[in-house]
Amino acid sequence: MDVLTHFRNIEELTKTLSREQALLSEMFEKRKLMKFPLGLAIDLVGGNESRLRKLVDYGVLVETANTIEIESDYLNFFEDVLNVNEEISVLSVQECINTLKEYIGYFLQETNVNRKAGYQDSVRQLLKKTGFRTLKNVVDLKRNVDNVYKQEPNYVIKKKKLQNLDEKSNSIKSMIRECEKLMDKENAFFIMANDPHMSRTCSNVKSSFVEAYHALMEIDRQIIVYINQIDQQNILYKKIRKLKYLQDQLLIKTDTNITQVLEDINPVWMENRQYSKIRLSIEMLSRNDDVIKLLRRIAERNNVKKTLRTEAEPLTDDELQEHVQQLNDVDSTEVWNAFLASSYNLFEFILNYDYKVKRSIEEHATLFCQLVILHPDECRITENYVSYQDIEYPIIYAK
């Protein structure tokens, strides 16, 4: 089609993306691994080619020969929202600054109050956008620096990428200084547009710039460290290759002093001392008195004070007799079940219950409280109170 069809509203856009989320998720995950084949895409939309054709017509996907890919605007949107974008867009911040200058000029020249307020809101939103994009670029820059150093196998390309990232860091710092100059230079606008929202936005943006600037200084330091390490590794790699070449040519002993170097170093002293455990036989320990004396001497020297294990004395006849100890304890569940079958109030029932052992009034009161706490829904608490031996308790029946 010469002209792409476009979505008419947000509802149509979100419904379309939601319906084709299986295809879009698969394509997004494999955006760097493969060119997505058209046949596989048709399978992911349920074999309905018209649904796939709609995504192409509406500009969500781009078809090339027998492959498709996500259109760049949607791909950048997904990467930005999911925070997986590896590209550092310094131009986007510069565009925001240029647009800020335009809107500030419009604001100062506009005489209509409503349109003037519109330009003021646009400036405030662009300031927030500038601060957000600056911080995002700094985060992306830090992640890219670490990924390049850890994952790029080619030393030349690794060093070149780090140098390019260092240039982008300098560009971001230049953008920050330019935006700060703009905010300081346009005093007339910020005086005329001074409201709580604008003041808070300016304060937040300046804080974001300070945070970004400090992070960039740390990134610059890390890039320098990485580049120096690459240079050192490259020098070491070249030396190893040269030694390998001399070894293959059987010239390593005559053309180098490697023999002398190896004789001068003693790396064995850094190794852990090896200890061999010698387990003595039981027969030797039981029959050889000299070994026993030697072991005792070693134990005294090392301050080992473990006592010897001796055979226990046999149990007496009294210890072998059966001894029964009766505990003064009550099964609260058994008492409660018996109470449910009675017509007494709870405290009276506890006093008259057969416990097999003698119990004090304090123990009765404790059992009374326990049963009420354990079974609150099964108790019918009346408003009447009775005293018994200086203990006042409510009349409680089972429901």
N, C-alpha and C positions, 0 to 999 in steps of 0.2 A: 504494500500500500504506500502511496505517496505521502499521505498524511496519517500519522498515528492517531488512533482513537484514544480518548482520555477518559478517566473516571469522572463521573459527574458529581460525586460527593464522597465524604469520608466513609459513610456506611457501605457504599459499593466497594470502595477500595479495601476496607478491612475484611469484609465478607469474602472477597476474592482471595486475598492473601491467606485467610484462615482456611478456606476450602482446599487450597493447594499447598498447605504447610508441609506435607510429606515431601513433595517434590522440591520445594524451596529449601527445606532443611538439609536434604541430601546434597543438593547442588552447592549450598553454602559450605558444608563440611568438606566437600571435595573440590573447592574452588581452585586449589593450588596443586592438586594431585593429578587431575585428568581433565580432558575436554569431555564434557558430558554428552554422551551419545543421544541422538533423538529417539531411538527405539526405547531406551531405558526410561527416558522422560515420559513417554506415552504410557508405559507400564505403571509408572508412579501416579499417574492421574486416572487410573482405572481403565486404561485402554480408550479413553474418550479423547480423540485427537482435537475435537472442537474446543475443549477446555484448554488444552495446550496452545492452540492457535489464538485463543482470546488473550492469553498472557503475552504472546508475541505482538499481537495487534495493539495491545494497550501499553506496550513499551516496558513491561516488566522483565521480559526475556528477549534476548537477541539471538536470531538463528543464523548460523554460518555453515553452509554445506549441510552435512548430516550431524552437526553438533549444535548445542545451544549453550548460552551462558547468561548469567544474571546481568541485567543492564547496570552500567556503572553507577548511576544515581542511587538505585536501590541497593547495590552492593556496598557502596560507601555508607549509606544509611544504616544497614545492618551492622557493619563493622564498627561504626561510631557508637551505636546504641549498646552493642555487646562489648565494647571496649577491647576490640581485637584488631584495630586498624594499625598497621605497621608504618603507614606513610605519615610523615610529619608535614602538615600543611601550614607553612608560614604565610603563604599568600592569603589564606582565609582571614588571618589576623590583620594583615595589611588592608584587605578589602573592608573589614569592619572599621578600621581607622579612617580610611578615605570616606566611607559613608558617614562616619561621625562628623567629619569636617563639613560635609554637604548639609546635613540636617542642622548643625549648629548655625551655619550661614542662613539657612531658610528661616530658622527660629528668630534670628536677630532682625531679619528683614520683613517678617510677617506682621501684619497689623490686626488680623482677625484673631480673636481670643481663642476660639475653638480650634482653629488650625494651628495656632501657636502651641496650644496644649498637646495637640497630636504630635508635633515635631519634638516637644519635650519628652513625651513618652517613648518616642522612637529612639531618642538619644539615650535614655535610661536603659532601654532594652539592649541597645547595641553595646553599651558599657558592660552590662552583665555578660553579654555574649563574648566580648573581647577577653574579659577576665577568665571565663570558663574555658575558652579555646586555648588561652595561653597555658593554663595549668594542665589541660589535657595534652597539649603538645609536649610539655615537660615530662609528663608521665610516659608518653609514648617514646620520647627520646631516651629516657633511662632504660626502658625495656629493650629498645632496639640496640643500645650500646652493649648491654649484657648478652643479648642473643647473638650479636655479631661476634663478640669475643669468644663465646663458648661453643658456637655451632658452625662457624665458617671454617672449613678445612684449609682453604688456600691462604697462605700467609700474606701474599701480595694483595689479594682482594680484601682480606680482613683489615689490613692496615689502611687501604684506600677507603673502605667503608667507614672506618672510625674517623678518618680525617674529614670525610663528607659530613658525618654527624657532628663533628666539632664545628664545622662551618654553619650548620643549621642551628647549633646552640648559640653561636654569635649572632645569627640573624634574629633569633627569638629575643635575645637581650637588646638588640637594636630596636625591635618593635616595642618592647616594654618601655625603653627610654623615650621613644617617639610618642607613645600614648601618654606617658607621664608629662611630657612637655606640652602636649595638646591640652591636657586637663589643667595645667598651670597657666598656659597662654590664654585660654578662653575664659578669663575671669569674668568678663561681662555676661557671658551666658550663664555661668554657674551662680552668679549673684542674682540675676533675674529669675532663674529657674530654681531658686533655693527653696526646697520643700523637704519634709522628713524623708520621703521616698528617695529623692535624688541624693540627699546627703548620705543616707545609709548605703545606697548603691556605690557612690564614689568611695566611701570608706572601705567597703568590701572589696572593690576592685583594686584599690591601693594595697590592701592586705594580701590579696592574691598575687600582685606583682612582686611584693617583698618575698613572699614564700617561693614564688617561681624563680626569682633571681638567686636566692640562696641555694635552691636545688640545682640550678644551672652551674653555679660555682663548684658544687660537689661533683657534678657530671663532668665538667671540664677537667677536674683533678683526676677522676677515674679514667677518662680517656687518655690522659698523659701516661698514667700508670700502665694501662693496657698496651699502648703503643710501645713503651719502653720494654715491656715484657715480650712483645712480639719481636722486637729487634734482638733481644737477648736470645730468644728461642731460635730465631733465624740464624744467628751466628753459631749457636750450638749445633744446629742442624747441618750447617755447612761443614763444621769441623768433623762431625760424625761421618758425613758422606766422604770427606777427604780421607779419614782414617780407614773407612771401608775400602776405598779405592786402593790405598797403599797395602792393606792386608791382602786384597785379591792379587796384587802384583808382587807379593812377598817382599815388600820394601819397608814395611812398617818398623822393623827393628833398626834398619840402617839409616832411614831418613827421619826418624823421630826419636825422642828420648822417652818413649812410653815405658820401656823397661825400668829406667831409673825412677820414673814417677810412681809406678806400681810398687817398687821396692820401698819407696819413702813413705808411702801411706800404709796405715794399719787399720782397716775398717772393722777388724774382728772385735776390737775392744768395745764397740757400740752394741754388739749382740748381747742378748740376755744369757746369763750363765745357765748352763744345762745341769739339772740335777737328776740323778738316777735313784729311784726309790728301790731299796733292797728290803724285801720282806723276809724276816727270819722264820724258820719253820717252827711249828709247835713243839716238835720233839727236841729241838735244840734249846728252846726256852725252858722246857720242863726238866731237862737233864743236865744242862751245862751251867754250873754255878758261876763260872767266869763271865759268861755272857750276861747273866743277871746282874752281877756287880758292875760290869761295864755300862749297862743300860741305866742303872741307878745313878752312876757317876755323871753320865750325860744329862740325865733328868735334873740333877742338882745344879749342874753348870748352867742349864737353860731355865732354871727356876720353874720346873714343872712339878706341881704339887698334887697331882692326881693320886687319890688313894687306891690301894689295890683292891680288887674285887675278891671278897672272901665268901665262903659258903655260909648261908644263913643257918641259924640254929633251928632245930625242929620245933614245931608248934606243940604247946602243952595240951593236956587233955581238956583243961578249962577253955582254951581258945578254940578247940574243936567242937565244943558244945554249941547248940543253937541258942542264940540270944535274940529275943524279940524286944524291940523298942517301939513303944506306942507314941506316935506323934500327936500333939494336940492341934490337929488340923481338921477342917470341915469342908466337905464338898458342897460348894454354894449351889451348884446345879441341882443336886439331890434335895437340898433344903427348899429351893424354890419350887420344884415339882411337887413336893409334899404340901407346900403352902397353897398351891393352886387347887389342890383337891380338898382343902379345908375351908371352913367358914369363919375362921378367926381373922382378926386384923394382924398385920405383919409382925408388929413388935411383940404382941401377946403370943403369937405362934412361935417366934424365935425363943422366947423365954421358956416355953413348955416343950420344946422339941427335945427328943432323946439323942444326945450327942455322944453317949457312951463314956464321956470324960467330963470332968468338972470344968466349967468355963466361968470367967468373970463377967461382970456387968459391962465392962469396957469392951470386951470381945463381942458381947451381944450387940452393943451399939455399933461397933465396926461392921459386923455382918449385916445389920439393918441398912446402913448407908450403902454398902456394896450392892445389895440386892436391888435397892431403889435405883442406883446408878446404872446397873446392868440391864434392868427391865423397866425403863421409864414408861414405855407405851402400854405395858400390861398392868400398870398400877392405877388404882382409882383413889386419888388423894382427896380426903375430905378436909373440911375447914376446922374440924375439931382437934384439939390438942389435949394430951394427957401427960401427967408427970409420974415418973417412977424412979425412986431413989435419986432425986435431984436431976433427973434427965427428962426433959420435955420433948415429946415426939408427936408427930401427927398421926391420926388414925388413917391407915392405908389398907384397902382391901384389893383383892384380885378382881380384874374386870371379868 
